[in-house]
């Protein structure tokens, strides 16, 4: 099957207080709208500058829009010219990843637009993200995995109550999107008992079973009553 791709090069996004003209404000609005509409976002980082405040702003917008993402670190050839020490290069890369924790699910590719280094890997990775979007966590293994996660590392008590997952399932994906963001529906006793750190723990455990490379993982919560009706 052939796919037609449309690439959108968005305008830069500066902090609100530094936007000089109405044209710039409009450009930022267009950029934010493009992120919302995109099937996949490619966040390009200048390796010589590291992760800037603007990069983090865009990463946060991608995270909030729940968009698939690949991070392309450009000019990596210039970084390698400064040092060939593998540990130093690894430290630079790890620092970039920590700055982009909003989108930790996004694979990071080291490339050079000038030399063409690893550009083919970028497009292979995008295809890998597309293929990964078709993966599904089977209901039985998913529920066993979550039961084990809750038992081995129970959530903390809140007002004497503990968060519980009664049942979990991944609905069939819709066919109206090129890259479908995976959703996990959790039937729980009370969503308010779940804190953000424990949700990240559950997501990490699920990704050990199905990686969903380059894809955010959405949780949809249903109360005990919804499970009973089902």
N, C-alpha and C positions, 0 to 999 in steps of 0.2 A: 504494500500500500504506500502511495506517495503522499507526503505532507507538504503543504506550502507554508513556509515560515516568513513571518514579518518581524524584522528587527527594529526596535525603537531605541534610539539614543536619547536619553532624557537629559534635560538641563540640570545643572548643578543646583543643590539645595543648600542655601546659606541660612543661618539663624534668622528668625523673624525680624529682629531689631536691625539687621544689617542688609535688609532688602531695600535697595535704593529707589527703585522705580516701580510703577504699576506694571510695566512690562515684565520685570523680574518676578513680581508676585504672581502674575498670570502664568509665567513659565513654571514656577514651582507647583502651582495648582495642576498644570498639565502633567508634570512629572509624577505627582502623587496619584493622579487619575490613571496614568499609564501603569503604575505598579498594581493598582487595583484590578485592571483589566488583563494584565499579562498572564499567559499560561505558565511562564517561568521567568524569573528575574536572574540576570547575570550581574552580580555586583563586582565592578572592576576596581581593584586596589592598586595604587602606585607603590611598588615595593620600596622605592627610594624615600618615600614620605611616610610609610607606615600607615596605620589606620588612623585617619583624621576624624575630627568631630563630624564633618559632613558624611563620611563613610558610615559612622555609627548611627547618624540620623536616618540615613537611607536603610540601613540594616533594621532599625527599629520599625520603620514604615513597612518593610517587607514582612517582618514578624507579625505586626498588627493586622496586615492584610491576609495573613495565612497563605502566602504564596510560595510555591516551589522555588528553590534558589540554588545557584552555583556561584562560588566566589572565585574570581579569576585574579590572581596576583600578577600584575604585569611588571615588566622590567626586571624580572628575577635574574636575568643575565648580568645586570649591573651589580646586584648584590653578590653574586658569585665571583665577580671580578675583584671585590674587596677582600674576600676571604674564601679559602677552599676548605676551611675547617668544618667538618660535618656537624659538630656539636654547636658551633656558632650559628650555622644556618638553621639548625633545628630550633635553637632558642629564638631566633627571629620569627620563625613560622609559628611557634607556640605562643609568642607574645601577640601576634596578629589574631590567632584563633581566640585567645582569651578576651581580646577587645571586642570580638564579634560574637559574644556568647548568646546574643539574642537569636541568632540563626545557627546554632551549633549543629543542626542537622545538615547544613549545606557543605558539600565537599569543597575542599580548597585546592585549586590547581595553580601550579607555578608555571608561568609562561612568559613569552616575549613576543609582542606584536611586531617588533622590529626585525627579529631574526626568524620568526615563524616557529620558534621552539614550542612544542607541546600544544599548538593550536588544534591539531587533529584530535588530541586527547579531550579538549574542551567539548567538541561536538559529540564524541563518543560518550562522554559523561552525561550530556543532555539526553542522549538516547537511553542511557542507563536509568536516568530519572523517570523518563517516560515509561520504560518497561516496569520499573519498580512500582509505579502508580497502579499497575494492574494486579499487584500481589494482594492477597487477602489473608488475614489471620483466621484460620478455621475456628469455629465456635468452641469445639471441645478443647483443643490445645490452649486456646486463649483463656478460657475459664480456669483450666488447671494451672496455667502460668501465673495468673493473677492470684489464685488461691495460695500458691506457694510463696509468692512475693509478700502477700499480706501476713502469712504465717511466719516467714523467716525474718521479716522486718516490720512488725506491726506499727500502724500509725499511732501517734500520741493521743492521749485522752483529752477531750474538751468538755468541760463541765460534767465529767464522769461518763462521757459517751465516746465511743470509738467509731471511726469511719469504717463502713463495710460495703463490699461489692457483692450484690446478690446474684448478678448475672451480667455477662458482657457479650457483645456481638459486634461484628463489622458488617454494616448493611452493604448490599450490592451497590457498586458505583453507578452514578448517572452516566449516560452516554453523550451528554451535550457539552462536555469539556474535553479538550485535547489531553490535559494532564489532570487527573482527578485526585484531589487531596484526600488521603485516607481518613475515615472517621471511625471512632470506636464509641459505641453506645454503652454506657454503664448504668445499670439499674442499681441504685444505692439506697442505703437507709436515710442519709441526710447529706447532701452536697456541702453544706456549711461546715461539716466536720473535716473536710479535706483542705489542707493548706497547700500552698504552691510548691514547696519543696518536696512534699510527698507525691504530688502529681508528677513532678519531674522524675522522681524515682520510679513510679509506675510506667511512665513513658520509656525510660531507659530499659526497663525489664522487657517491655513489649518489643523494643527495637533489637534486643538480643535474639528474639525469635524471628522477627521480620524487620530488616534494617530500614526500609523506606528511605533510601539514600536520596538526599536533596529535597525531601518532602516533610512539611510540618505534619504533625499528628494531632488531629482534633478530637477532643473528648466531648461527647454529648451526654448529659446526665439526665436520668429519669428517676423519679421517686419510687418508693415502694409500691404506691398505688398503681403506677403505670405498669409495673411488672405483674401485679395481680391481674390487671385487665388483659395483658398480653397472654 
